């Protein structure tokens, strides 16, 4: 299963098992997922990782 690094609206960074449209509500570029840090339903967006 593919893992995606995401950031919630409060700034918490965590990984999600996947970032598909059928498992999360779509809101613009982000999705609604439950944040494991604050245990609330938050808007999350994928984190772009910088390569050096």
N, CA, C and O atoms as a Tripos MOL2 file, in Angstrom:
@<TRIPOS>MOLECULE
protein
  208   207    52     0     0
PROTEIN
NO_CHARGES

@<TRIPOS>ATOM
      1 N           0.8420   -1.1770    0.0000 N.3       1 UNK1
      2 CA          0.0000    0.0000    0.0000 C.3       1 UNK1
      3 C           0.8940    1.2490    0.0000 C.2       1 UNK1
      4 O           1.8640    1.3280    0.7540 O.2       1 UNK1
      5 N           0.5670    2.1790   -0.8190 N.am      2 UNK2
      6 CA          1.3690    3.3980   -0.9420 C.3       2 UNK2
      7 C           1.1080    4.3440    0.2290 C.2       2 UNK2
      8 O          -0.0370    4.5150    0.6480 O.2       2 UNK2
      9 N           2.1690    4.9590    0.7560 N.am      3 UNK3
     10 CA          2.0600    5.9140    1.8540 C.3       3 UNK3
     11 C           2.3470    7.3030    1.3160 C.2       3 UNK3
     12 O           3.2560    7.4790    0.5050 O.2       3 UNK3
     13 N           1.5840    8.2860    1.7560 N.am      4 UNK4
     14 CA          1.7450    9.6660    1.3260 C.3       4 UNK4
     15 C           1.9780   10.5380    2.5440 C.2       4 UNK4
     16 O           1.2610   10.4170    3.5370 O.2       4 UNK4
     17 N           2.9730   11.4190    2.4830 N.am      5 UNK5
     18 CA          3.2360   12.3660    3.5640 C.3       5 UNK5
     19 C           2.2980   13.5460    3.3620 C.2       5 UNK5
     20 O           2.2680   14.1480    2.2890 O.2       5 UNK5
     21 N           1.5220   13.8770    4.4120 N.am      6 UNK6
     22 CA          0.5400   14.9550    4.3330 C.3       6 UNK6
     23 C           0.7030   15.9010    5.5190 C.2       6 UNK6
     24 O           1.3040   15.5510    6.5350 O.2       6 UNK6
     25 N           0.1540   17.1070    5.3660 N.am      7 UNK7
     26 CA          0.1750   18.1180    6.4320 C.3       7 UNK7
     27 C          -1.2610   18.5720    6.6700 C.2       7 UNK7
     28 O          -1.9730   18.9220    5.7290 O.2       7 UNK7
     29 N          -1.6840   18.5650    7.9460 N.am      8 UNK8
     30 CA         -3.0530   18.9980    8.2630 C.3       8 UNK8
     31 C          -3.0890   20.5250    8.4050 C.2       8 UNK8
     32 O          -2.0520   21.1880    8.3760 O.2       8 UNK8
     33 N          -4.2750   21.0560    8.5560 N.am      9 UNK9
     34 CA         -4.4690   22.5010    8.6430 C.3       9 UNK9
     35 C          -3.7780   23.1100    9.8600 C.2       9 UNK9
     36 O          -3.4690   24.3010    9.8570 O.2       9 UNK9
     37 N          -3.5300   22.3070   10.9050 N.am     10 UNK10
     38 CA         -2.8260   22.7950   12.0910 C.3      10 UNK10
     39 C          -1.3170   22.6870   11.9660 C.2      10 UNK10
     40 O          -0.5870   23.1000   12.8670 O.2      10 UNK10
     41 N          -0.8360   22.1290   10.8420 N.am     11 UNK11
     42 CA          0.5940   22.0320   10.6160 C.3      11 UNK11
     43 C           1.2230   20.7080   11.0150 C.2      11 UNK11
     44 O           2.4380   20.5450   10.9040 O.2      11 UNK11
     45 N           0.4120   19.7560   11.4800 N.am     12 UNK12
     46 CA          0.9470   18.4470   11.8460 C.3      12 UNK12
     47 C           1.2670   17.6560   10.5880 C.2      12 UNK12
     48 O           0.4580   17.6060    9.6610 O.2      12 UNK12
     49 N           2.4340   17.0440   10.5490 N.am     13 UNK13
     50 CA          2.8600   16.2470    9.4020 C.3      13 UNK13
     51 C           2.7860   14.7770    9.7880 C.2      13 UNK13
     52 O           3.3000   14.3810   10.8340 O.2      13 UNK13
     53 N           2.1480   13.9670    8.9450 N.am     14 UNK14
     54 CA          2.0240   12.5400    9.1890 C.3      14 UNK14
     55 C           1.8550   11.8270    7.8600 C.2      14 UNK14
     56 O           1.6960   12.4650    6.8190 O.2      14 UNK14
     57 N           1.8900   10.5140    7.9000 N.am     15 UNK15
     58 CA          1.6960    9.7470    6.6720 C.3      15 UNK15
     59 C           0.2960    9.1570    6.6600 C.2      15 UNK15
     60 O          -0.2440    8.7750    7.6980 O.2      15 UNK15
     61 N          -0.2700    9.0910    5.4850 N.am     16 UNK16
     62 CA         -1.5680    8.4650    5.2890 C.3      16 UNK16
     63 C          -1.3370    7.2130    4.4520 C.2      16 UNK16
     64 O          -0.4720    7.1970    3.5760 O.2      16 UNK16
     65 N          -2.1040    6.1750    4.7210 N.am     17 UNK17
     66 CA         -1.9390    4.9180    3.9940 C.3      17 UNK17
     67 C          -2.0870    5.1390    2.5020 C.2      17 UNK17
     68 O          -1.3950    4.5050    1.7060 O.2      17 UNK17
     69 N          -2.9720    6.0210    2.1240 N.am     18 UNK18
     70 CA         -3.1520    6.3870    0.7200 C.3      18 UNK18
     71 C          -3.8560    7.7360    0.6990 C.2      18 UNK18
     72 O          -4.3280    8.2180    1.7290 O.2      18 UNK18
     73 N          -3.9210    8.3250   -0.4540 N.am     19 UNK19
     74 CA         -4.5510    9.6410   -0.5700 C.3      19 UNK19
     75 C          -5.5820    9.6260   -1.6980 C.2      19 UNK19
     76 O          -5.6470   10.5640   -2.4930 O.2      19 UNK19
     77 N          -6.4060    8.5380   -1.7710 N.am     20 UNK20
     78 CA         -7.3620    8.4440   -2.8670 C.3      20 UNK20
     79 C          -8.6160    9.2590   -2.6090 C.2      20 UNK20
     80 O          -8.8860    9.6640   -1.4780 O.2      20 UNK20
     81 N          -9.3610    9.4900   -3.6400 N.am     21 UNK21
     82 CA        -10.5820   10.2790   -3.5090 C.3      21 UNK21
     83 C         -11.7000    9.4760   -2.8520 C.2      21 UNK21
     84 O         -12.5590   10.0730   -2.2030 O.2      21 UNK21
     85 N         -11.7310    8.1500   -2.9890 N.am     22 UNK22
     86 CA        -12.8520    7.3960   -2.4460 C.3      22 UNK22
     87 C         -12.7780    7.2230   -0.9310 C.2      22 UNK22
     88 O         -13.8000    6.9230   -0.3130 O.2      22 UNK22
     89 N         -11.6070    7.3990   -0.3050 N.am     23 UNK23
     90 CA        -11.4950    7.2230    1.1360 C.3      23 UNK23
     91 C         -11.5110    8.5400    1.9050 C.2      23 UNK23
     92 O         -11.4590    8.5320    3.1350 O.2      23 UNK23
     93 N         -11.5800    9.6480    1.2170 N.am     24 UNK24
     94 CA        -11.5670   10.9440    1.9010 C.3      24 UNK24
     95 C         -12.4600   11.9160    1.1440 C.2      24 UNK24
     96 O         -12.6470   11.7920   -0.0660 O.2      24 UNK24
     97 N         -12.9970   12.8610    1.8560 N.am     25 UNK25
     98 CA        -13.8210   13.8900    1.2300 C.3      25 UNK25
     99 C         -12.9340   14.8910    0.5130 C.2      25 UNK25
    100 O         -11.9000   15.2960    1.0450 O.2      25 UNK25
    101 N         -13.3200   15.2870   -0.6660 N.am     26 UNK26
    102 CA        -12.5100   16.2020   -1.4460 C.3      26 UNK26
    103 C         -12.9420   17.6390   -1.1840 C.2      26 UNK26
    104 O         -14.1300   17.9570   -1.2260 O.2      26 UNK26
    105 N         -11.9710   18.4980   -0.9140 N.am     27 UNK27
    106 CA        -12.2160   19.9210   -0.7100 C.3      27 UNK27
    107 C         -11.1180   20.6910   -1.4220 C.2      27 UNK27
    108 O         -10.0860   20.9860   -0.8190 O.2      27 UNK27
    109 N         -11.3170   21.0240   -2.6910 N.am     28 UNK28
    110 CA        -10.2740   21.7100   -3.4500 C.3      28 UNK28
    111 C          -9.0690   20.8100   -3.6070 C.2      28 UNK28
    112 O          -9.2240   19.6260   -3.9060 O.2      28 UNK28
    113 N          -7.8570   21.3450   -3.4110 N.am     29 UNK29
    114 CA         -6.6540   20.5230   -3.5850 C.3      29 UNK29
    115 C          -6.4190   19.5570   -2.4250 C.2      29 UNK29
    116 O          -5.6200   18.6290   -2.5550 O.2      29 UNK29
    117 N          -7.0880   19.7530   -1.3130 N.am     30 UNK30
    118 CA         -6.8630   18.9070   -0.1410 C.3      30 UNK30
    119 C          -7.9590   17.8820    0.0470 C.2      30 UNK30
    120 O          -8.8780   17.7790   -0.7660 O.2      30 UNK30
    121 N          -7.8550   17.1310    1.1190 N.am     31 UNK31
    122 CA         -8.8480   16.1240    1.4870 C.3      31 UNK31
    123 C          -9.1250   16.2540    2.9830 C.2      31 UNK31
    124 O          -8.3450   16.8620    3.7160 O.2      31 UNK31
    125 N         -10.2210   15.6890    3.4210 N.am     32 UNK32
    126 CA        -10.5300   15.6500    4.8490 C.3      32 UNK32
    127 C         -10.1290   14.2840    5.3930 C.2      32 UNK32
    128 O         -10.6630   13.2580    4.9730 O.2      32 UNK32
    129 N          -9.1930   14.2800    6.3210 N.am     33 UNK33
    130 CA         -8.7490   13.0570    6.9870 C.3      33 UNK33
    131 C          -8.6390   13.3310    8.4710 C.2      33 UNK33
    132 O          -8.4980   14.4780    8.8950 O.2      33 UNK33
    133 N          -8.7040   12.2630    9.2620 N.am     34 UNK34
    134 CA         -8.5410   12.4300   10.7060 C.3      34 UNK34
    135 C          -7.0540   12.4930   11.0320 C.2      34 UNK34
    136 O          -6.2980   11.5780   10.7090 O.2      34 UNK34
    137 N          -6.6450   13.5820   11.6750 N.am     35 UNK35
    138 CA         -5.2550   13.7850   12.0560 C.3      35 UNK35
    139 C          -4.9490   12.9480   13.2910 C.2      35 UNK35
    140 O          -5.6680   13.0530   14.2850 O.2      35 UNK35
    141 N          -3.9060   12.1190   13.2640 N.am     36 UNK36
    142 CA         -3.5840   11.3050   14.4410 C.3      36 UNK36
    143 C          -3.0220   12.1240   15.6040 C.2      36 UNK36
    144 O          -3.0560   11.6640   16.7450 O.2      36 UNK36
    145 N          -2.5110   13.3140   15.3420 N.am     37 UNK37
    146 CA         -1.9370   14.1490   16.4080 C.3      37 UNK37
    147 C          -3.0260   14.8420   17.2170 C.2      37 UNK37
    148 O          -2.9750   14.8380   18.4470 O.2      37 UNK37
    149 N          -4.0220   15.4420   16.5380 N.am     38 UNK38
    150 CA         -5.0550   16.1820   17.2630 C.3      38 UNK38
    151 C          -6.3970   15.4400   17.2740 C.2      38 UNK38
    152 O          -7.3530   15.9090   17.8920 O.2      38 UNK38
    153 N          -6.4790   14.2880   16.5980 N.am     39 UNK39
    154 CA         -7.6630   13.4180   16.5840 C.3      39 UNK39
    155 C          -8.9100   14.1240   16.0680 C.2      39 UNK39
    156 O         -10.0230   13.8020   16.4840 O.2      39 UNK39
    157 N          -8.7340   15.0720   15.1760 N.am     40 UNK40
    158 CA         -9.8680   15.7830   14.5960 C.3      40 UNK40
    159 C          -9.8500   15.6430   13.0810 C.2      40 UNK40
    160 O          -8.8060   15.4020   12.4750 O.2      40 UNK40
    161 N         -11.0150   15.7980   12.4890 N.am     41 UNK41
    162 CA        -11.1250   15.7580   11.0400 C.3      41 UNK41
    163 C         -10.5810   17.0770   10.5040 C.2      41 UNK41
    164 O         -11.1270   18.1420   10.7910 O.2      41 UNK41
    165 N          -9.5110   17.0040    9.7280 N.am     42 UNK42
    166 CA         -8.8340   18.2000    9.2350 C.3      42 UNK42
    167 C          -8.6440   18.1350    7.7330 C.2      42 UNK42
    168 O          -8.5960   17.0550    7.1450 O.2      42 UNK42
    169 N          -8.5390   19.2880    7.1270 N.am     43 UNK43
    170 CA         -8.1710   19.3710    5.7250 C.3      43 UNK43
    171 C          -6.6790   19.1170    5.6250 C.2      43 UNK43
    172 O          -5.8930   19.7680    6.3120 O.2      43 UNK43
    173 N          -6.2750   18.1700    4.7720 N.am     44 UNK44
    174 CA         -4.8670   17.8400    4.6100 C.3      44 UNK44
    175 C          -4.4680   17.9700    3.1500 C.2      44 UNK44
    176 O          -5.2830   17.7770    2.2480 O.2      44 UNK44
    177 N          -3.2110   18.2990    2.9340 N.am     45 UNK45
    178 CA         -2.6460   18.3940    1.5890 C.3      45 UNK45
    179 C          -1.3500   17.5970    1.5540 C.2      45 UNK45
    180 O          -0.6640   17.4900    2.5710 O.2      45 UNK45
    181 N          -1.0030   17.0340    0.3910 N.am     46 UNK46
    182 CA          0.2670   16.3090    0.2960 C.3      46 UNK46
    183 C           1.4410   17.2580    0.4940 C.2      46 UNK46
    184 O           1.3900   18.4160    0.0790 O.2      46 UNK46
    185 N           2.4960   16.7650    1.1270 N.am     47 UNK47
    186 CA          3.7090   17.5430    1.3540 C.3      47 UNK47
    187 C           4.6370   17.2740    0.1890 C.2      47 UNK47
    188 O           4.8720   16.1210   -0.1700 O.2      47 UNK47
    189 N           5.1710   18.3430   -0.4090 N.am     48 UNK48
    190 CA          6.1460   18.1610   -1.4840 C.3      48 UNK48
    191 C           7.5160   18.0820   -0.8410 C.2      48 UNK48
    192 O           7.9270   18.9850   -0.1120 O.2      48 UNK48
    193 N           8.2150   17.0030   -1.1160 N.am     49 UNK49
    194 CA          9.5340   16.7790   -0.5540 C.3      49 UNK49
    195 C          10.5910   17.3770   -1.4790 C.2      49 UNK49
    196 O          10.5680   17.1430   -2.6870 O.2      49 UNK49
    197 N          11.5030   18.1380   -0.9170 N.am     50 UNK50
    198 CA         12.5680   18.7580   -1.7090 C.3      50 UNK50
    199 C          13.6990   17.7670   -1.8890 C.2      50 UNK50
    200 O          14.1210   17.1080   -0.9380 O.2      50 UNK50
    201 N          14.1880   17.6660   -3.1140 N.am     51 UNK51
    202 CA         15.3410   16.8090   -3.3920 C.3      51 UNK51
    203 C          16.5620   17.6580   -3.5500 C.2      51 UNK51
    204 O          16.5150   18.7090   -4.1880 O.2      51 UNK51
    205 N          17.6620   17.2180   -2.9770 N.am     52 UNK52
    206 CA         18.9160   17.9610   -3.0630 C.3      52 UNK52
    207 C          19.8630   17.3070   -4.0260 C.2      52 UNK52
    208 O          20.9750   17.7960   -4.2270 O.2      52 UNK52
@<TRIPOS>BOND
     1     1     2 1
     2     2     3 1
     3     3     4 2
     4     3     5 am
     5     5     6 1
     6     6     7 1
     7     7     8 2
     8     7     9 am
     9     9    10 1
    10    10    11 1
    11    11    12 2
    12    11    13 am
    13    13    14 1
    14    14    15 1
    15    15    16 2
    16    15    17 am
    17    17    18 1
    18    18    19 1
    19    19    20 2
    20    19    21 am
    21    21    22 1
    22    22    23 1
    23    23    24 2
    24    23    25 am
    25    25    26 1
    26    26    27 1
    27    27    28 2
    28    27    29 am
    29    29    30 1
    30    30    31 1
    31    31    32 2
    32    31    33 am
    33    33    34 1
    34    34    35 1
    35    35    36 2
    36    35    37 am
    37    37    38 1
    38    38    39 1
    39    39    40 2
    40    39    41 am
    41    41    42 1
    42    42    43 1
    43    43    44 2
    44    43    45 am
    45    45    46 1
    46    46    47 1
    47    47    48 2
    48    47    49 am
    49    49    50 1
    50    50    51 1
    51    51    52 2
    52    51    53 am
    53    53    54 1
    54    54    55 1
    55    55    56 2
    56    55    57 am
    57    57    58 1
    58    58    59 1
    59    59    60 2
    60    59    61 am
    61    61    62 1
    62    62    63 1
    63    63    64 2
    64    63    65 am
    65    65    66 1
    66    66    67 1
    67    67    68 2
    68    67    69 am
    69    69    70 1
    70    70    71 1
    71    71    72 2
    72    71    73 am
    73    73    74 1
    74    74    75 1
    75    75    76 2
    76    75    77 am
    77    77    78 1
    78    78    79 1
    79    79    80 2
    80    79    81 am
    81    81    82 1
    82    82    83 1
    83    83    84 2
    84    83    85 am
    85    85    86 1
    86    86    87 1
    87    87    88 2
    88    87    89 am
    89    89    90 1
    90    90    91 1
    91    91    92 2
    92    91    93 am
    93    93    94 1
    94    94    95 1
    95    95    96 2
    96    95    97 am
    97    97    98 1
    98    98    99 1
    99    99   100 2
   100    99   101 am
   101   101   102 1
   102   102   103 1
   103   103   104 2
   104   103   105 am
   105   105   106 1
   106   106   107 1
   107   107   108 2
   108   107   109 am
   109   109   110 1
   110   110   111 1
   111   111   112 2
   112   111   113 am
   113   113   114 1
   114   114   115 1
   115   115   116 2
   116   115   117 am
   117   117   118 1
   118   118   119 1
   119   119   120 2
   120   119   121 am
   121   121   122 1
   122   122   123 1
   123   123   124 2
   124   123   125 am
   125   125   126 1
   126   126   127 1
   127   127   128 2
   128   127   129 am
   129   129   130 1
   130   130   131 1
   131   131   132 2
   132   131   133 am
   133   133   134 1
   134   134   135 1
   135   135   136 2
   136   135   137 am
   137   137   138 1
   138   138   139 1
   139   139   140 2
   140   139   141 am
   141   141   142 1
   142   142   143 1
   143   143   144 2
   144   143   145 am
   145   145   146 1
   146   146   147 1
   147   147   148 2
   148   147   149 am
   149   149   150 1
   150   150   151 1
   151   151   152 2
   152   151   153 am
   153   153   154 1
   154   154   155 1
   155   155   156 2
   156   155   157 am
   157   157   158 1
   158   158   159 1
   159   159   160 2
   160   159   161 am
   161   161   162 1
   162   162   163 1
   163   163   164 2
   164   163   165 am
   165   165   166 1
   166   166   167 1
   167   167   168 2
   168   167   169 am
   169   169   170 1
   170   170   171 1
   171   171   172 2
   172   171   173 am
   173   173   174 1
   174   174   175 1
   175   175   176 2
   176   175   177 am
   177   177   178 1
   178   178   179 1
   179   179   180 2
   180   179   181 am
   181   181   182 1
   182   182   183 1
   183   183   184 2
   184   183   185 am
   185   185   186 1
   186   186   187 1
   187   187   188 2
   188   187   189 am
   189   189   190 1
   190   190   191 1
   191   191   192 2
   192   191   193 am
   193   193   194 1
   194   194   195 1
   195   195   196 2
   196   195   197 am
   197   197   198 1
   198   198   199 1
   199   199   200 2
   200   199   201 am
   201   201   202 1
   202   202   203 1
   203   203   204 2
   204   203   205 am
   205   205   206 1
   206   206   207 1
   207   207   208 2
@<TRIPOS>SUBSTRUCTURE
     1 UNK1         2 RESIDUE 1 A UNK
     2 UNK2         6 RESIDUE 1 A UNK
     3 UNK3        10 RESIDUE 1 A UNK
     4 UNK4        14 RESIDUE 1 A UNK
     5 UNK5        18 RESIDUE 1 A UNK
     6 UNK6        22 RESIDUE 1 A UNK
     7 UNK7        26 RESIDUE 1 A UNK
     8 UNK8        30 RESIDUE 1 A UNK
     9 UNK9        34 RESIDUE 1 A UNK
    10 UNK10       38 RESIDUE 1 A UNK
    11 UNK11       42 RESIDUE 1 A UNK
    12 UNK12       46 RESIDUE 1 A UNK
    13 UNK13       50 RESIDUE 1 A UNK
    14 UNK14       54 RESIDUE 1 A UNK
    15 UNK15       58 RESIDUE 1 A UNK
    16 UNK16       62 RESIDUE 1 A UNK
    17 UNK17       66 RESIDUE 1 A UNK
    18 UNK18       70 RESIDUE 1 A UNK
    19 UNK19       74 RESIDUE 1 A UNK
    20 UNK20       78 RESIDUE 1 A UNK
    21 UNK21       82 RESIDUE 1 A UNK
    22 UNK22       86 RESIDUE 1 A UNK
    23 UNK23       90 RESIDUE 1 A UNK
    24 UNK24       94 RESIDUE 1 A UNK
    25 UNK25       98 RESIDUE 1 A UNK
    26 UNK26      102 RESIDUE 1 A UNK
    27 UNK27      106 RESIDUE 1 A UNK
    28 UNK28      110 RESIDUE 1 A UNK
    29 UNK29      114 RESIDUE 1 A UNK
    30 UNK30      118 RESIDUE 1 A UNK
    31 UNK31      122 RESIDUE 1 A UNK
    32 UNK32      126 RESIDUE 1 A UNK
    33 UNK33      130 RESIDUE 1 A UNK
    34 UNK34      134 RESIDUE 1 A UNK
    35 UNK35      138 RESIDUE 1 A UNK
    36 UNK36      142 RESIDUE 1 A UNK
    37 UNK37      146 RESIDUE 1 A UNK
    38 UNK38      150 RESIDUE 1 A UNK
    39 UNK39      154 RESIDUE 1 A UNK
    40 UNK40      158 RESIDUE 1 A UNK
    41 UNK41      162 RESIDUE 1 A UNK
    42 UNK42      166 RESIDUE 1 A UNK
    43 UNK43      170 RESIDUE 1 A UNK
    44 UNK44      174 RESIDUE 1 A UNK
    45 UNK45      178 RESIDUE 1 A UNK
    46 UNK46      182 RESIDUE 1 A UNK
    47 UNK47      186 RESIDUE 1 A UNK
    48 UNK48      190 RESIDUE 1 A UNK
    49 UNK49      194 RESIDUE 1 A UNK
    50 UNK50      198 RESIDUE 1 A UNK
    51 UNK51      202 RESIDUE 1 A UNK
    52 UNK52      206 RESIDUE 1 A UNK
